[in-house]
Amino acid sequence: MVDESMMLSVDVIFVTETEEYSEKVLIRPESTVGDVIDVSKVATKAVLLMGQESLSFAVWGRKARLTDSVSNCDRIEILRPLIADPKELRRSGRLISRRRTTKY
């Protein structure tokens, strides 16, 4: 058994259109993203809601593989497929720019 003070603390986050799920997981220092996902209750919820094939993962907003190692205080985000392609919305004119123009 590993001493709890030697464990890494990692946050796991999954967001749907209406709900936000987050959990803090204690994991061994040599663990990977896949190891964290295996023990996470949030990941189990995400698989039930979305299906495992449609999910991908990121660490602090950068795409991650299940074999990537994790560090203390990492935030693992469980990503779901896009609802709409932003490029297509821009092309069709349905996406309105929110940039403000400043006049001097």
Secondary structure, DSSP 8 states (H G I E B T S, - for coil): ---GGGSEEEEEEEE-SS-EEEEEEEE-TT-BHHHHHHH-HHHHHHHHHH-GGG-EEEETTEEE-TTSB--TT-EEEEE---SS-HHHHHHHT-S---------
